[in-house]
Amino acid sequence: MFPLEVAMLPGEELPLRIFEPRYVALVSDCMAMTEPAFGVVLISAGREVGGGDQRCDVGALARIVDCQNFGVDRYRLRCVMAERIRVLRWLDDDPYPRAEIEVWDDEPGTADASLLADVQDRMVALFDLIGEARGVAFHSRDIVTAAAADPIDPLYALAARVPMGQADRYSVLCAPSAAARLDALSEAVDTVTAMVEFQLSE
C-alpha cells in the first residue's frame, strides 16, 4: 500500500519518484509480480514521509506501466490508476504499509443522462470562469467532451479535470454507484464554482 496526500481516481496517471527505503522495498517486491501493482489510499492525517499517518480505507490500484531503476535505491515510476479498492484490514507496516483489500465494484444504478448533461454544462461554465480569472482562454467544451467520451469511466474522467479539494475527490471515489458518483461530482462543481465566483468578486 502507498498512502498519499491525494485521492487518486481510476484512470488517472500517477508519476512517482521512489527513494524512501520502505517504498524501495515495495517497488522491488511489486516488480517481481507478473502484473506489478500496489494500492493507493488518501492520507486523512499526517504526512507521506516517515510513517505514522492516518489512512482512509477506500482507494484504487496503481498499475506500474513503466519503471526506471536509477540504482542506489532510487526508482522512477509511471503508474495508471485502475480498479477501486476497499481496505478490509490494515496489517503491520513491515517493511512497508500493507493491507488486506478487495476490489470494490459499483452497485447497480446508472447516472441520469439529463443530470450528466447539466453537470457537463456547468463544468464548461466553470472552466470559462477559471479562464477569466487567469486571463487565458480555455477550450472548455473540448475538455469536457473529451472527458465525457472516456471509454473506461466518464465520471471519473470528468472529476479528474475539476480542480476540487481532496475531500470532494474522496467523495467521488467513495460513491457506491454511478448515480451517487454523479451527485458527488455535481456538488463538487458547485463548490468550486462558488469559490471562483467569490474570488472574481473581490
Disulfide bonds with the S-S distance in Angstrom:
none
